Amino acid sequence: MEILRNGALEILRDINASESRKSKFTEMALQRILDSQLSAKYSYLGRLESNNITTDGFYDMGPVPEGGKFLTIEELAAQEVNDRRPILIVYAPEKNTTQLNTTTTEVAQEDDRPRGRSSSNSNLARATTPSKSSEGKEKAGSTAAASRTSKTVKGSTKEKESKATVNQTSKTKKEKPTDKKAAAEDKKNAEVDSSVTSGTDSKVGYQPTSDQDFLMYLDEIRPQITKKPLAEQIPILAKFVSDKMGGTIAPDDVTTFGYEVAMIQLKAEIHSNIVPIGRIRKGIYAQRAFLFKTLADRLGISCTLARGNYNRAWNEVLLGESSAGVRYPAKTWIVDLLHEPGRLIHSNSSDARTYTTLS
């Protein structure tokens, strides 16, 4: 996020827009940044491929306007609540109980391990312990040698101690001014550090809360698609998303569906422009496509996320056809999430153009 906050993405985009300044290196650098920041990629390019897997913290702030700048989630959270389109976000960390179970199993195995043999340990201790008689002889010899050497050393040690005290007092007198300077510098540095920390503490970043509704969606949909082929998983997930977002909507009823009023009420309720995707109960193209993509990525279903004009968005999947035992090459299909949830529309058909564009 520091790259986005410092404007590096905009600089690279400007460089690549110039025929004289762009190079393969700048193009590769821009692509790497976008692939690592999918929220920015979706805002700038309006498309995520099937290999762009969304994770916790992915959000949709809408398309970046011409000459505008992509905003981080902290910058968006600092804005006052308005009546514009909400910023959709997915943040739902799943609890990983596998590591906890492994740890408890290892602890249980550690407790069940047999202890070492006490008899062998005691024998080893006896073998390595020296006898009392040998210890007494060694002590007597060492004390006699120490008494002989102590007499010769006493005179020299007294002279050395007196010289050391004189040198120490002279050093302390010389070092007093430098110690005062060091103390003054330390005091100044402490004041600067305290002012910096107080300034940073006042700026509290955006702290997302776990989307419990999204987690419940995952727990609900997983058993429905388990052990089913991909051709059946996609329609099941599409109908599931449609049910959570208000159900089937006829093409003529989209404008009167009333999702905008529901969005404004939800933003006022949570006091933020950033709306967790699981909290939305009424949504159309953009909201349903966002939910489908984020759920599909968690469930292992490959799909894209594409944005069109006038709040249109859709998901594409790659599926092959088979007839009379003959399997044909895979084709790209658009998943209908509104009018006939679960229907797969061929991407090159007139129905696909009707679904993705405003007629």
N, C-alpha and C positions, 0 to 999 in steps of 0.2 A: 504493500500500500504506500510505502514511502516514495516509490517511483511515480505513482499516480499523483500523490500529493505535491511532489516537486515539479510537476509539469513535464516530465520526461516523455510521456506518451504523446503529448501535443507537439513537442519538438520533433520527435521522430516522424510524426504524420506530416508535418510541414516539410521536412527534408525529403520524404518519399514523394511528396506532391511536386517537387521540383525535378525536372528532367536532368538538370546539370549537377544537382547535389546528391541525388539518390544513388545507391549502390546495392549490390547483393547483400552486403553486410548490414546496411540500415534496414533493408526489407526483412532480413532474417531476424534482426533484433526486435523489430516491431511485431513480427509474428510470434516470437517467443514471449514477449510481454503480454500480448493478447491471449495466448494460450494458457498463461499462468494466472490471468485475471479475467475470468469468464464474464463477470459482470460488466467490465469495460468492453469486452469483445462484443457482447450482445448489444450494448448501447451504441457502439460505433458502427458495427457491421450489420446488425439486425439479424444475426444468424449464428446458431451454435450447431456444429456437426454432431453426428452420433457418437464420435469418440471424445467429445467435450463433455465430460462427466461433471455434473453440478454437485457441489458439496455444501455443507453448512456454511452459511454466510453469503451464499449467492443471492443477488438481488437485481431487480429490474427497475431502473429509474426512468425508463423511457429512452427514446432516441436522443442523442446529443444534438442540439441545434447547430446550425451552420455557424462556425466561428466560436462555438461554445466549448465548455470544458466538462469533462467527466468528473462528477463529484463523488467523493468517498462517502461511506455510510455515516461517518462521524459528521461530515459537513451537511449531509441531508438531515440528520437527526437534530442539528442545531437550528434548522428552519422552523418558523412558526407554522402551526397547523393551518392549511389552506384548503381551497375547494378544487384544487387541481387533481390529476390522476394520482392514486396512491403509489408508493414505492413498495413493490412486492418483494418479500424476503422469505427464504426458507432457512430455518435454524432449528434443528431437532436432533441433537446428539442421541444416538441410541446407546443404551446401557450394554456394556460388554461384560457378560457374566462368565465368559469362557476363561478369562485370565484369573478371575476370582476362584473358580472351581479348581483350576490347575494349582493355584497356590495352596488351597486347603488340602488338596490331595498330597502335595509334596510334604506339607507339615505332618500329615497323618503317617506317611511313610517314614519320615524321620523319627517319629515317636515309636514306631513299631520295630525299628532296627535293634538287633541284639547288642547288649553292652559288651565291653571287653572283658577278658578273663581276669579276675582279681588275683588268682593265685600266681599267674605268670608275671603280673605287674609287681606283686610283692617280692617275688624272687629277684626280679630285675633291680628293684630298689635296694635289696640287701647286698646284691653284688656290687653296686656302684657306690655304696656308703662306705667311707673310710673308717678304720678302727680308731678307738679312743687313744690307744698307746702311741700310735704313730703321730696322731695330732699333737699329743703332749710333747713329744720330742721335737717336732718342728717348731712349736711355739717357744720352747726354751732356747733353741738356737737362734731364732729370729730376735728375741729380746736381748740376748747378749750382744749380737751384732749392732743392734740399734743403740744400746748404751755407749758403745765405743765410738760410733760415728756422731752421736749427738753432741759430744763435748767439743769436737773439732769444728762443728758447723755453727755453734752458738755465736762465736765472735763475729764471723762474717755476716750472719743474718742481721745482727744488730746494726752493723754499719750500713748495710743495704737498706734497711727500713728507715733509718734516719735520712739518707739521701733521697729516698722515694717520697717522704713527707715534704721535704723542702721543694722538690720539683713539682709536686702536686699543688702546693699552695701558690707557686708562681704561675702555674698554668691556669688555675681558677681565676686569678686576678686578670690575666690577659683575656680570658674567654667571656668575662661578664658583659662587655658591650655587645659582642656578637649574639649572646643569648637574648639580650633585650630586643635586638633587631629581629631575630627569628620569632620571638613571641609576638611582636607587633604584626609581622607578616602572617602568622598563623591566625591571629585574631581577624585580620582583614579577610583572609580566605574563608574563614568560618562564616562571616557576615554575608559574603557573596553567595556561598552555598545555600545558606538559609533563605536568602531572597529568591534564589532560583527555584528551590524546592517548593516554596510557598506559592510561586507563580504557576508551577506545573500542577500542583495539587488542585488549584482552582479550576483547571480545565479537565473536566471529567469526560472521557470518551463515551461513545455509545455502547451500552451493555445489553446485548440481545438476550431475551428470555426464551427458554425452550418452548417450542410450539407443540404443546401436548395434543392438540387436535390432529396435527400432521402425523404424530407418532401413532395415534389411534387409527388413522387411515391405513398406515402400514400394517398394523396388527390385523386389521380387518380384511385387507385385500390379499395378503400373502397366502392364506389358506385357499383362497378362491382360484389362484392361478398356479399353485404348486402342482408339478407333474403334469402340466398341460402343454401342448405344443405352442409355439410362438403365434401361430395363426389364430389360436383361440385366446391366448393371453391378452392380445391387443384389444379385441372388442370388449372383453370383460373389464379391462382397466378403463376403457373409454366410457362405458356405461357407468362405472363407479364414479369417475370424475364428474360426469354430467349430473348424477344424482346429488353429489355433494355441492354442486354449484347452481342448483335451482331446477334441474331437470331439463327435459326436451323443450326447445323453443322453435316455433315456426319461423321461417325467414321473414315474414311480415310483422312478427311480434318482437323482433329484436330491439327496435327503437323504443318500444313501450314496456320493456321488461322491467325497468325501474332499478337497474343495478347501480346507477350513479348515486341515487338517493341513499341506497344501502351503504355505499362506500363512504359517503360523507358522514353518515351516522356512526359508522364503525371507527373512523378516524377521530371523531369527537369523543367517542367512548374511551379510546385508548390514549387520547391526547398526543397523537403522533401521526406524521405523514407516512411512516413506515409501518406496513401492515403485514403480519405473518400470514402466509398463504392459507394456513389451516383455519384461520378465523373468518374467512370469506364464505358467505352462504349464498350469495348471488353474484354470478360472474358470467361474462360472455367469452369472446374469442381469446383475448390476451390472458385473462385470469385462468381459464380452463387449460390453455396450452401450457402455461407456466406450471400448473399443478400436475399435468400429465407428464411433462418432462422431468420434474423433480422426483415424482414417484417412480417413473420408469427407470431412472438412473439408480435408485435404491434397490429396485427389483431385478436389475440386470436385463432390462428390455432396451435395446438400442433404438434411439429415435433422435430426430433433430428438433430444434426450436427455431422457428422463423417468424419474422415480424413484417407486416405489411403496413399499408396506410390506414388511417381512420380506425385505430385500435384493433386492427386485425392481426391475428397470430395463429399459427397452426403447427402441427407436428407431422413429420414425414417418417415413414418406416420402409424398410426394404424387405420385401417378401417375394418368394417364388410361387409360381402357379403350377398346378399339375392337373392333367386331364387324361383319363383312361390309362393311368399308370405312367404317363409321360410327364416328366418334370421339366418345366421351361425356366429360362434364366430369370433371376430376381428382377423385380420392377419396384419403382418408387411409388408409394401410396400415401395419400393424405388421410389422416384419421379424423373422421367427423365426430366432434364433441358436442354439437348443438342440435342440429336438425334431425338427424338419425344417428344417435350415439352408437358407435361401434362400426359404422359403415366405413369401408375403405374405398377411397376415391382415387382413381388413377391420376397421377400428377399432370398428365398432358391432356386431360379431358376438359370439356366445357364446364362440367360440374366443379372441377377443381378451381377453375378461374372464378366461378361464382362464389365459391367458399372463401377464397383468399383475397378477393377484391370487392370493392363496393360498387354494385351495379347501379 
